[in-house]
Amino acid sequence: MLSKLQFWMVAAIVVLVGYAVVATGREEAAPPRAAPYDLSTLRRVSYMNGLQFVRGPVYVDDPSEPRILVGDDESRDVRAILRSEAVDATSCMDYATTPPTATQPPYSNASPFNAVTSRTIHPQSATIVSNALASGIGNLVTEQEPAKEYNHPIYYASVTDPVVELDIPGYSLDGARIPVPAAARAAGGSDGHMAIVTPDCWSYDLWRARRSSGIVRAEIGYRQRYDGLGIVTPAMTRSDPTIGGTTAPYFGAHAGLIRGPELLAGRIDHALFLVIETGTADTTFGLGTVAPDANRRGGNGSSIYPAFKGDAVSAGVRAPMGARFFLDMTETEIDATGAPAWERAIAKAMSRYGGYFGDTGGPGFAFSFEAGFQYTAMGQTNPFETLARSMGLRKDPVWGYTWVFSGRIPWRTKLYVTDPPAP
């Protein structure tokens, strides 16, 4: 039997607990929410640690303390969410209105494409270089008619761009929904390359891409982090089947491309993507060279880091895909040649950073560059066009502008093959 004092003490406790429950309930009431936005790829976890892939809307409820909610929940502030959840998300978001400048190369500082080259000369260098330069240095060609477009257009999406579905049968990205600028189009050549960088810093790299009725169809489609390494490793593909590439070695769509702002500025601060007529199937290059199809993703050529696989082979001593070349000249020596500024910019990049063998075919030893039409499609000034006009180049109706190498840079005597970077 409770005394009168005990009764009133218990009653007071019950009242206090009830008030606390009610107060807590008021404090946890859901805030008002704005209209939802589909962020199908948003994840806080690192792609190196096994990023999970889901289809459909993904939202974050509270940007101040991010947590993932899947389902019908809506976000209050897309920009705040992206800044909370994505690595360097603000940069990727802002690129939709202000494209990367000459001093903003893609990928992290840890990328092999942003590392200074070794200058150790490989024992097979002389023979490999001789074979690679058999047809000379390939000229740059820009602004050609659509059927001749084999470069890689890259578009930076904003949170207000139309959300489209990816139709890529047989690939893990099939059915994914991402924002794509309405004016974005793939290259008109048979490869049909196109890359979309979403505001959360994923680059969706597509091959033989075509857009129609709110759907982007492609024969091959993978993604990589725009702020990552710009390459693919076996560990990445094991942890996330959406990761891969649409170039033969799985280099990122942006990796090593000569960008318009860089050529216009006369300065390229990264390694270059090299196109050579053919590779090799043997592994005598050593230094970790792997046999064809070693990573079970196809390819009939041997490869070496940072390449994931190789392609297109011929007999003789040739470079495995991923091999790094460099130009053994100082900047002072390059300037003294009197070559045009754009050519000296390429030579200086090859001297400081080198270039990686990333594709076969073409007109000999050649360099890859982004598409000028990606700028005009988005209503922006085309830097290739600006530079060509300043040089007085004539535009051919079929082939556009041709940038002819002057012959002043001694590629045949100063180009070497070196060791790969450390993984």
C-alpha positions in Angstrom: 0.0 0.0 0.0 1.5 3.4 -1.0 1.7 6.2 1.4 0.3 9.6 0.3 3.8 10.9 -0.2 4.8 7.9 -2.3 1.7 8.2 -4.4 2.4 11.8 -5.3 6.0 11.0 -6.1 5.0 8.3 -8.6 2.4 10.6 -10.1 5.0 13.3 -10.6 7.3 10.9 -12.4 4.6 9.7 -14.7 3.7 13.3 -15.6 7.4 14.1 -16.3 7.9 11.1 -18.5 4.8 11.8 -20.4 5.9 15.4 -21.0 9.4 14.2 -22.2 7.8 11.8 -24.7 5.6 14.5 -26.0 8.5 17.0 -26.2 10.7 14.5 -27.9 8.0 13.8 -30.4 7.7 17.5 -31.2 11.5 17.8 -31.6 11.6 14.8 -34.1 8.7 16.0 -36.2 9.6 15.8 -39.9 10.5 19.2 -41.5 8.7 20.4 -44.5 10.1 19.0 -47.7 10.5 20.3 -51.2 9.9 18.5 -54.5 12.1 15.3 -54.9 15.0 14.9 -57.4 16.2 11.6 -58.6 19.7 11.0 -57.3 20.0 7.3 -58.3 23.8 7.1 -57.9 24.3 9.1 -54.7 26.3 7.3 -52.0 28.5 8.4 -49.1 30.7 5.3 -49.2 33.9 5.4 -51.3 33.8 3.6 -54.7 37.1 1.9 -53.6 35.3 0.3 -50.7 32.5 -1.4 -52.6 30.0 1.2 -53.7 26.4 -0.1 -53.7 24.4 0.5 -56.9 20.6 0.9 -56.7 18.0 1.9 -59.2 15.3 4.5 -58.5 15.2 7.6 -56.3 17.7 7.9 -53.5 17.4 10.9 -51.1 19.1 12.3 -48.0 16.8 13.6 -45.3 19.1 15.9 -43.4 22.2 17.4 -45.1 23.6 18.4 -41.7 23.8 14.8 -40.7 23.7 12.8 -43.9 22.1 9.4 -44.0 20.7 7.5 -47.0 17.0 6.9 -47.4 15.7 4.8 -50.2 12.1 5.0 -51.2 9.6 7.8 -51.4 11.4 10.2 -49.0 12.1 13.6 -50.5 15.2 15.9 -50.1 15.0 19.5 -48.9 18.1 20.9 -50.6 19.8 19.1 -53.5 22.9 21.3 -53.5 23.4 20.8 -49.8 23.0 17.1 -50.2 25.5 16.8 -53.0 28.0 18.9 -51.0 27.5 16.7 -48.0 27.7 13.4 -49.8 30.0 13.6 -52.8 33.7 14.1 -52.9 34.4 17.6 -54.3 30.8 17.7 -55.5 30.6 21.4 -55.8 33.2 21.4 -58.5 31.3 18.8 -60.6 28.1 20.7 -60.1 29.6 24.1 -61.1 31.1 22.6 -64.3 27.6 22.6 -65.8 27.8 26.4 -66.2 31.6 26.9 -66.1 33.5 24.2 -67.9 36.9 23.2 -66.4 39.7 25.6 -67.2 43.2 24.9 -68.5 44.4 24.6 -64.9 41.8 22.1 -63.8 42.7 18.7 -65.2 40.4 15.8 -64.3 41.0 13.2 -61.6 42.7 13.3 -58.3 46.4 14.0 -57.6 46.9 10.3 -57.1 45.9 9.5 -60.8 48.7 8.1 -63.0 47.7 10.8 -65.5 48.6 13.6 -63.0 52.0 12.1 -62.0 55.4 13.2 -63.3 57.0 10.6 -65.6 59.9 8.4 -64.9 62.9 8.9 -67.2 64.3 5.4 -66.9 64.6 4.1 -70.4 63.2 0.6 -71.0 65.6 -1.9 -72.7 63.1 -2.4 -75.6 62.6 1.4 -76.1 64.5 1.9 -79.3 62.7 -0.9 -81.2 59.2 0.0 -79.8 59.6 3.7 -80.7 60.9 2.8 -84.2 57.8 0.7 -84.8 55.4 3.2 -83.2 56.7 6.0 -85.4 56.8 4.0 -88.6 54.0 6.2 -90.0 55.2 9.4 -88.4 53.2 11.7 -86.1 49.5 11.9 -86.7 48.1 15.4 -87.2 45.3 16.8 -85.0 41.9 17.1 -86.7 39.0 19.1 -85.2 35.5 20.3 -86.2 35.1 17.6 -88.9 31.7 16.6 -90.3 29.7 14.4 -87.9 30.4 11.1 -89.8 34.2 11.7 -89.2 33.9 12.4 -85.4 35.9 9.9 -83.4 36.8 12.1 -80.5 35.2 12.0 -77.0 32.6 14.6 -76.2 32.1 15.2 -72.5 29.1 17.0 -70.9 28.7 18.3 -67.4 25.1 17.8 -66.1 23.3 20.0 -63.7 20.6 19.2 -61.1 18.0 20.8 -63.4 18.8 18.8 -66.6 16.3 16.2 -67.8 16.7 12.9 -66.1 16.9 10.1 -68.7 17.1 6.3 -68.6 20.1 4.4 -69.8 19.3 1.5 -72.1 22.5 -0.7 -72.1 21.4 -4.4 -72.3 23.7 -6.8 -70.5 25.4 -4.1 -68.4 24.9 -3.2 -64.7 24.0 0.4 -65.6 21.0 -0.7 -67.7 18.0 1.1 -66.4 19.9 3.7 -64.4 18.5 7.2 -64.5 20.8 10.2 -64.7 20.6 13.9 -65.6 21.8 14.6 -69.1 21.9 18.0 -70.8 19.2 18.4 -73.4 21.7 19.5 -76.0 24.2 16.7 -75.4 25.0 14.4 -78.4 27.4 11.6 -79.0 30.2 11.7 -81.6 28.8 11.0 -85.1 31.4 8.3 -86.0 30.8 4.6 -85.6 32.3 4.6 -82.1 29.7 7.1 -80.9 31.5 8.1 -77.7 29.8 10.3 -75.1 30.5 10.9 -71.4 28.2 12.6 -68.9 29.6 13.9 -65.6 26.7 14.1 -63.1 26.6 16.6 -60.2 27.7 13.9 -57.8 31.0 13.5 -59.7 30.3 10.2 -61.5 31.4 10.1 -65.2 29.1 7.8 -67.2 31.1 6.7 -70.2 29.1 5.4 -73.2 30.1 3.7 -76.5 27.9 3.8 -79.6 25.5 6.0 -77.7 22.3 7.5 -79.2 19.6 9.5 -77.6 15.9 9.4 -78.4 12.6 10.0 -76.5 14.1 10.4 -73.0 16.3 7.4 -73.3 20.1 7.1 -74.0 20.9 3.8 -75.7 24.5 2.5 -75.8 26.2 -0.8 -76.7 28.7 -0.4 -73.8 28.3 1.7 -70.7 30.3 2.0 -67.5 31.1 4.7 -65.0 34.1 6.0 -63.1 34.7 8.7 -60.5 35.5 12.0 -62.1 37.5 12.8 -59.0 39.1 9.3 -58.9 42.1 7.8 -60.6 40.9 7.9 -64.2 41.7 4.2 -64.6 40.2 0.8 -63.6 41.8 -1.9 -61.5 40.6 -5.5 -60.9 39.7 -4.6 -57.3 37.3 -1.9 -58.5 35.4 -4.2 -60.9 35.1 -6.9 -58.2 33.6 -4.4 -55.8 31.3 -2.6 -58.2 30.1 -4.1 -61.6 29.1 -0.6 -62.9 32.8 0.4 -63.0 34.7 0.0 -66.2 35.6 1.9 -69.3 34.7 2.5 -73.0 38.3 2.8 -74.1 40.4 -0.3 -74.8 42.5 -0.1 -71.6 39.5 1.1 -69.5 41.1 4.6 -69.1 38.5 7.1 -68.1 36.8 9.1 -70.9 38.7 12.2 -69.9 42.0 10.5 -69.3 44.9 12.1 -71.2 42.6 14.1 -73.6 44.1 17.4 -74.9 41.4 19.8 -73.9 40.5 23.0 -75.8 41.3 25.4 -73.0 44.7 23.8 -72.6 45.6 24.1 -76.2 44.4 27.7 -76.3 46.4 28.5 -73.1 49.5 26.7 -74.4 49.9 24.6 -71.3 48.9 20.9 -70.6 49.4 19.7 -67.0 48.8 16.0 -67.3 49.9 12.9 -69.2 48.4 12.3 -72.7 46.4 9.5 -74.3 48.4 8.0 -77.1 47.1 6.2 -80.2 49.5 3.8 -81.9 48.8 1.6 -84.9 49.0 -1.7 -83.1 50.0 -3.4 -79.8 51.4 -6.8 -78.9 50.2 -10.0 -77.4 53.5 -11.1 -75.7 54.6 -10.2 -72.2 58.4 -9.8 -72.8 58.1 -6.1 -71.9 58.1 -7.3 -68.2 57.5 -5.0 -65.2 54.1 -6.6 -64.5 52.9 -7.0 -68.1 49.9 -9.3 -68.2 48.7 -11.6 -71.0 45.6 -11.0 -73.1 42.3 -11.3 -71.2 44.1 -11.7 -67.9 41.3 -9.7 -66.2 38.5 -11.6 -67.9 37.1 -8.6 -69.7 38.3 -9.5 -73.2 41.1 -7.9 -75.3 43.6 -9.8 -77.4 46.6 -7.7 -76.5 48.9 -7.7 -73.5 48.8 -4.8 -71.0 50.6 -3.1 -68.2 49.5 -0.8 -65.4 47.7 1.6 -65.6 45.9 -0.3 -68.4 43.3 -2.8 -67.4 43.5 -4.8 -70.7 45.0 -4.6 -74.2 43.8 -4.8 -77.8 44.8 -5.1 -81.5 48.1 -6.8 -82.0 50.8 -7.3 -84.6 54.1 -9.3 -84.7 57.4 -7.7 -83.6 58.6 -5.9 -80.6 55.8 -3.5 -79.7 54.4 -1.8 -76.7 51.8 -3.5 -74.4 48.8 -1.3 -73.9 49.3 1.1 -71.1 53.0 1.6 -71.8 54.3 5.0 -71.0 56.3 7.1 -73.5 58.1 10.4 -72.7 60.0 13.1 -74.7 63.6 13.6 -73.4 63.8 17.3 -73.7 63.7 20.3 -71.3 61.2 23.1 -71.7 64.0 25.4 -72.7 65.0 23.0 -75.4 61.4 22.7 -76.6 60.9 26.5 -76.7 64.2 26.8 -78.7 62.8 24.7 -81.6 60.5 27.5 -82.7 57.6 25.0 -83.1 54.1 26.6 -82.8 52.8 27.2 -79.3 50.2 24.5 -79.5 52.8 21.9 -80.6 55.2 23.0 -77.8 52.4 22.6 -75.3 52.0 18.9 -76.4 55.8 18.4 -76.3 56.1 19.9 -72.8 53.4 17.6 -71.5 55.2 14.6 -73.0 58.4 15.8 -71.4 57.0 16.3 -67.9 54.1 13.8 -67.7 54.6 11.5 -70.7 51.8 9.7 -72.4 50.1 6.3 -72.1 49.3 3.9 -75.0 45.6 3.8 -74.9 44.2 3.0 -78.4 45.2 1.5 -81.7 44.7 2.6 -85.3 44.8 6.1 -86.6 47.4 7.8 -88.7 50.4 6.7 -86.8 51.7 7.9 -83.4 48.9 10.3 -82.4 47.3 12.2 -79.5 43.6 12.2 -78.4 41.7 15.3 -77.7 38.2 16.3 -76.6 35.4 17.3 -79.0 35.0 20.9 -80.0 31.3 20.4 -80.7 30.7 19.7 -77.0 31.2 23.4 -76.4 29.0 24.6 -79.3 26.3 22.1 -78.4 26.1 23.7 -75.0 26.1 27.3 -76.3 29.7 27.9 -75.2 32.7 29.3 -77.0 34.6 26.6 -78.8 38.3 27.0 -77.8 39.5 24.9 -80.8 37.6 27.2 -83.2 39.0 30.3 -81.4 42.6 29.1 -81.7 42.2 27.9 -85.3 40.9 31.2 -86.4 43.7 33.1 -84.6 46.2 31.0 -86.6 44.4 31.6 -89.9 43.7 27.9 -90.4 41.3 27.0 -93.3 38.3 25.0 -92.4 37.6 22.1 -94.7 33.8 21.3 -95.1 34.5 17.6 -94.4 37.6 17.4 -92.3 37.4 20.7 -90.4 40.7 22.1 -89.1 43.9 20.2 -89.5 46.8 21.0 -87.1 49.9 19.9 -88.9 53.0 19.1 -86.8 55.9 21.3 -87.9 58.7 18.7 -87.8 60.7 21.0 -85.5 60.3 18.7 -82.4 62.7 15.7 -82.9 60.3 13.0 -81.9 62.3 10.2 -83.6 65.4 10.8 -81.6 64.0 12.1 -78.3 61.0 9.8 -77.7 61.5 6.9 -75.3 59.5 4.2 -73.5 59.9 4.2 -69.7 58.8 2.2 -66.7 55.2 2.2 -65.6 54.2 4.2 -62.5 53.8 2.3 -59.2 50.2 1.0 -58.7 
